[in-house]
Amino acid sequence: MAHTLYPLGFLLLLLLDLVSARHVPRSCHPHSSRSSSNSSTHPLSGVIAVGSAPPAPATSTDGSSSSCFPSAGFQMPSSVPSSTGGWWCSPNTEYAFLGFSYEVTACQSASKLNSDFADIKNTFGSRYVRLYGACDRDGFYDDIVNAAWATGLGVHALIWFGFDGGNQWIARRDSLVSSLISNPKAKFVTRGVQFGSEPLFDNVLPHSQLAAEVTSLKSKLLGVGIPVTVSELAYGYQERGGAQDVLDAIDFINVHMLPFFTALATFGAAAWPLVQTDMNWFIQHGNGKKMYFDENGWPSVTSSGVQPNSILAQSSVANEEGYFSMLDSHCEDLKLGPQGGIGWFAHIYSDEQEPGYGIYDDAGKKKFPFKPRTSC
């Protein structure tokens, strides 16, 4: 898209793109996806050149098989199976819309988790929830597991670092590992563990230490077969020289796709070139690993902590809707991504969890019609 900005103004926007809007607690959160270079290449250029072992054979080309978890027609067994062998759908089927980010800072009750997860599954055809934030209540992840089992949803679990530089993440890691190993249902609903949400961008650990922590966690979870990732912005890697050690350590790539915060942002419906830029960077550096856009959205309102880095960026319900409609319209392009295509989550389930980003408003009503494709 052509911009009619004077050169000085454009340089100022690029400078803002690189240095402004640090994270603060999520009550007023400035997410900041800051890769601002334009992409003129094919949306999935470099896919074939990026090598890795061939993906596992898919049970279905569109994820519709009812013989694997968490496909739409899958019937949960009456008792816990003896093994996860043949349980999970192939990653090849996990493209298009997958589900929602779901913030747990409110420490939702077991009944609330069950009702929300049932809505996420039945109203939207979701396959997953991606956890966001933290609840330190004893047994909370067991409540998550039970709700996911009851509703047939998979979970991207999270070790949350927070924003105050403390060491609470260590206890959270240990508590989660304990639950994943001791709860017999956990390995049947937990698709993976996110070791932090923007830990590089928030500078919580040096990237070499983060890579070592990921490797250590993978070893601890080897017996239950749960893989490990990091949930991060492209810019979080890029400002640390690419942090290739982290990309090499993780099992799959969870991408924060928040183009509202780039210096070239305008309208949600026009954000595809910005999505391409970060997507192609991960494809080029991800060694063929499976990719998900997990913290992915466009705000309907701004606040003191949610401010754009472009004077042209528009926040409104129409732009939030336009962004998700744009992603849905590029289903066929995303399907060309590594290992069967790129799946995406909507960030976030409700404005109660994060103002402006929800599909539901504070009153529990949909802000716009939302029924993206789960296959194409």
C-alpha positions in Angstrom: 0.0 0.0 0.0 1.3 3.4 -0.9 2.0 5.9 1.9 1.8 9.6 1.4 4.1 10.4 4.4 7.0 12.8 4.2 10.4 11.0 4.5 11.1 12.5 7.9 7.7 11.4 9.2 8.3 7.9 7.8 11.7 7.7 9.5 10.2 8.8 12.8 7.5 6.0 12.5 10.3 3.5 11.9 12.2 4.8 14.9 9.0 4.5 17.1 8.6 1.0 15.7 11.9 0.0 17.2 12.0 1.7 20.5 8.5 2.4 21.9 5.7 0.7 23.8 7.3 -1.8 26.2 5.0 -4.4 27.8 3.3 -3.7 31.1 0.8 -5.9 32.9 -2.1 -7.1 30.8 -4.6 -4.7 32.4 -3.1 -2.2 30.0 -0.9 -4.2 27.7 1.1 -2.7 24.8 1.6 -5.7 22.6 4.2 -4.8 20.0 4.9 -6.8 16.9 7.6 -4.6 15.4 9.0 -6.1 12.2 8.4 -3.2 9.8 10.1 -4.3 6.6 7.8 -4.9 3.6 7.7 -8.2 1.7 7.3 -8.4 -2.0 7.9 -12.1 -2.2 5.3 -14.9 -2.5 3.6 -15.3 0.8 5.2 -18.7 1.4 8.5 -18.2 -0.4 11.3 -20.4 1.0 9.0 -23.2 2.2 10.6 -25.8 -0.1 14.1 -24.6 0.6 13.8 -24.9 4.3 14.6 -28.5 5.1 13.5 -30.9 7.8 12.4 -34.4 8.1 9.1 -35.2 6.3 6.1 -34.6 8.4 4.1 -37.5 9.8 1.4 -38.8 7.5 -1.9 -37.1 7.9 -5.1 -38.9 8.9 -7.0 -36.4 6.8 -6.1 -33.6 4.5 -8.5 -31.2 6.1 -8.6 -32.2 9.8 -12.1 -33.5 9.5 -11.2 -37.1 10.5 -13.2 -38.2 13.6 -10.7 -40.9 14.5 -8.1 -38.6 16.1 -8.1 -35.9 18.8 -9.1 -33.1 18.8 -11.0 -33.3 15.4 -14.5 -32.0 15.2 -16.3 -35.3 15.3 -14.0 -37.1 17.7 -15.8 -38.9 20.6 -13.9 -38.8 23.8 -13.5 -42.3 25.4 -15.2 -43.2 28.6 -11.9 -44.0 30.2 -8.3 -42.8 29.8 -6.5 -44.8 27.1 -3.3 -46.7 28.0 -1.2 -44.9 25.4 -1.2 -41.7 23.2 -0.3 -43.9 20.2 -2.7 -42.9 17.4 -4.4 -40.4 19.6 -3.4 -37.1 18.2 -4.3 -35.8 14.8 -1.3 -35.2 12.6 0.1 -31.7 12.6 -0.5 -31.8 8.9 -4.2 -31.3 9.6 -3.7 -28.3 11.9 -4.1 -25.2 9.7 -6.8 -22.5 9.3 -8.7 -21.5 12.5 -7.8 -23.6 15.5 -9.3 -21.8 18.5 -8.7 -19.0 21.0 -6.2 -17.6 23.4 -7.8 -17.8 26.8 -6.6 -15.7 29.7 -6.6 -17.4 33.1 -5.6 -14.5 35.3 -9.1 -14.6 36.8 -8.5 -18.1 38.1 -11.8 -19.3 36.6 -13.8 -21.8 38.5 -14.1 -25.4 37.2 -17.7 -24.7 36.1 -16.7 -21.5 34.3 -13.9 -23.3 32.4 -16.3 -26.1 31.4 -18.9 -23.6 30.1 -16.4 -21.5 28.2 -14.6 -24.4 26.7 -17.9 -26.0 25.6 -18.8 -22.7 23.9 -15.3 -22.5 22.3 -15.7 -26.0 20.9 -19.4 -26.1 20.0 -20.1 -22.5 18.8 -16.9 -21.9 16.8 -15.7 -25.4 15.9 -12.4 -24.9 17.8 -9.9 -27.6 18.3 -7.7 -25.8 20.9 -7.3 -23.2 23.5 -4.0 -21.5 24.0 -3.6 -20.4 27.6 -2.4 -16.9 28.4 -1.5 -15.3 31.8 -1.3 -17.3 35.0 -3.4 -18.6 37.8 -1.3 -19.9 40.8 -4.2 -21.6 42.5 -3.3 -25.2 43.6 -4.8 -27.7 41.1 -5.8 -25.1 38.5 -4.1 -26.8 35.6 -5.9 -30.0 36.6 -9.2 -28.1 36.3 -8.0 -27.0 32.8 -7.3 -30.6 31.9 -10.6 -31.8 33.1 -12.5 -29.1 31.2 -10.5 -29.9 28.1 -11.2 -33.6 28.4 -14.9 -33.0 29.0 -15.3 -30.8 25.9 -12.8 -32.4 23.5 -10.4 -29.5 23.3 -6.6 -29.6 23.1 -4.5 -27.2 25.1 -1.4 -25.1 24.5 -0.2 -24.8 28.1 1.9 -21.9 29.3 4.7 -21.1 31.8 4.0 -17.4 32.5 6.9 -15.2 33.4 5.0 -12.0 34.1 6.4 -8.5 33.8 8.1 -7.7 37.1 11.3 -9.7 36.6 10.6 -12.1 39.5 11.2 -15.8 39.7 7.6 -16.9 40.0 8.0 -18.7 36.7 10.2 -21.4 38.4 7.4 -22.5 40.7 4.9 -22.3 37.8 7.1 -24.5 35.7 7.5 -27.0 38.4 3.8 -27.1 39.2 2.9 -27.5 35.6 5.4 -30.3 35.1 4.0 -32.1 38.2 0.5 -31.9 36.8 1.5 -33.0 33.4 3.2 -36.1 34.8 0.8 -37.0 37.5 -2.6 -36.3 35.9 -3.4 -39.3 33.7 -5.5 -37.2 31.4 -3.0 -34.4 30.9 -0.9 -35.9 28.1 -4.1 -36.6 26.2 -5.2 -33.0 26.0 -1.9 -31.0 26.3 -0.6 -30.5 22.7 2.4 -28.6 24.0 3.9 -26.2 26.6 4.8 -22.6 25.8 7.9 -21.7 27.7 6.9 -18.1 28.1 4.9 -15.5 26.2 7.3 -13.0 24.6 10.2 -14.0 27.0 12.7 -12.7 24.5 10.9 -9.4 23.8 10.4 -8.9 27.5 14.0 -9.8 28.1 13.3 -12.1 31.0 16.2 -14.5 30.2 19.2 -14.3 27.8 18.3 -16.3 24.7 21.0 -18.9 25.5 19.5 -19.5 28.9 16.0 -19.7 27.5 17.2 -22.3 24.9 18.8 -24.3 27.7 15.6 -24.1 29.8 13.5 -25.3 26.8 15.9 -28.3 26.3 15.7 -29.2 30.0 11.9 -29.0 30.0 11.8 -31.2 26.9 13.8 -33.8 28.8 11.5 -33.7 31.8 8.4 -34.2 29.6 9.9 -36.8 27.3 8.1 -39.6 29.3 4.7 -38.1 28.6 5.5 -37.1 25.0 4.6 -33.4 25.4 6.6 -31.0 23.2 7.8 -27.6 24.1 7.7 -24.2 22.3 8.2 -20.5 23.0 5.5 -18.0 22.2 7.2 -15.0 20.7 7.3 -12.1 18.3 9.5 -12.2 15.2 11.0 -9.0 16.6 11.8 -10.7 19.9 14.1 -13.1 18.0 15.4 -10.5 15.5 16.6 -8.0 18.2 18.8 -10.8 19.6 20.5 -11.6 16.3 17.8 -14.2 15.4 18.2 -16.2 18.6 18.6 -19.3 16.4 19.5 -21.4 19.5 15.9 -20.9 20.7 14.4 -21.7 17.3 16.6 -24.8 17.1 15.6 -25.9 20.6 11.8 -25.7 20.3 9.7 -28.4 18.9 7.2 -26.2 17.0 6.9 -22.4 16.5 4.2 -20.3 18.2 4.2 -16.9 16.5 2.8 -13.7 18.0 1.2 -12.0 15.0 0.1 -8.4 16.0 0.5 -6.2 12.9 -1.5 -3.4 14.5 1.8 -2.3 16.2 4.0 -2.2 13.1 5.0 1.2 11.7 3.2 0.4 8.5 -0.2 -0.6 10.0 -3.3 0.9 8.5 -6.5 -1.2 8.5 -7.0 -4.7 9.7 -8.3 -5.9 6.3 -5.1 -4.6 4.7 -2.6 -6.3 7.1 -1.7 -9.3 4.9 1.6 -7.9 3.7 2.6 -7.3 7.3 1.6 -10.8 8.2 3.7 -12.1 5.3 6.8 -10.3 6.6 6.9 -12.0 9.9 5.5 -15.3 8.6 8.2 -15.5 5.9 10.9 -14.7 8.5 9.9 -17.6 10.6 9.6 -19.9 7.6 13.2 -18.9 6.5 14.6 -19.5 10.0 12.4 -22.2 11.4 14.0 -25.3 9.7 10.6 -26.6 8.5 9.0 -26.7 11.9 5.2 -26.5 12.3 3.9 -23.0 12.9 0.9 -21.5 14.7 -0.2 -17.9 15.0 -1.2 -18.1 18.6 -1.2 -14.5 20.0 -2.9 -13.1 16.9 -5.3 -10.3 16.5 -6.2 -6.6 16.0 -7.7 -4.5 18.8 -11.1 -2.8 18.5 -10.1 -0.1 21.0 -6.8 1.5 22.2 -5.9 2.3 25.8 -3.0 3.8 27.6 -1.1 0.6 27.2 -2.3 -0.3 23.7 -1.1 2.4 21.3 -0.1 2.0 17.6 3.3 2.9 16.2 1.6 4.3 13.0 -0.5 7.3 12.8 -2.5 5.5 10.1 -3.4 2.5 12.3 -7.1 2.2 12.9 -8.6 0.4 15.9 -12.3 -0.4 15.8 -14.7 -3.4 15.8 -14.8 -3.1 12.0 -11.0 -3.4 11.8 -10.9 -6.3 14.2 -13.4 -8.1 12.1 -11.6 -7.1 8.9 -8.3 -8.6 10.2 -9.8 -12.0 11.0 -11.8 -12.0 7.7 -8.5 -11.2 5.9 -6.8 -14.2 7.6 -9.7 -16.4 6.7 -9.6 -15.3 3.1 -5.9 -16.4 3.0 -6.6 -20.0 4.2 -5.3 -21.4 1.0 -2.1 -19.4 1.3 -1.5 -20.4 4.9 -2.2 -24.0 4.0 1.1 -23.9 1.9 3.1 -23.4 5.1 5.4 -26.0 6.7 4.0 -29.4 7.7 0.6 -29.0 6.2 0.1 -25.3 6.8 -0.1 -22.6 9.5 -2.9 -22.7 12.0 -4.1 -19.7 13.8 -5.8 -18.7 17.1 -7.9 -15.6 17.8 -6.5 -13.5 20.5 -8.6 -13.4 22.7 -11.9 -15.1 23.7 -13.5 -12.1 25.5 -12.9 -8.4 26.2 -13.3 -9.4 29.9 -10.0 -11.1 29.5 -8.2 -8.4 27.5 -10.0 -5.2 26.6 -10.5 -4.6 22.8 -9.2 -8.0 21.6 -12.1 -10.2 22.4 -14.5 -11.9 20.0 -17.1 -11.4 22.8 -17.6 -8.0 24.4 -17.8 -7.3 28.2 -21.5 -8.2 28.1 -20.9 -11.6 26.6 -22.2 -10.7 23.1 -20.3 -11.3 19.9 -18.8 -8.0 18.6 -19.2 -9.3 15.0 -20.1 -12.5 13.2 -17.2 -14.9 13.6 -17.1 -18.3 12.0 -13.8 -18.7 10.2 -13.0 -21.8 8.2 -11.3 -24.7 9.9 -10.2 -26.2 6.6 -10.0 -25.2 3.0 
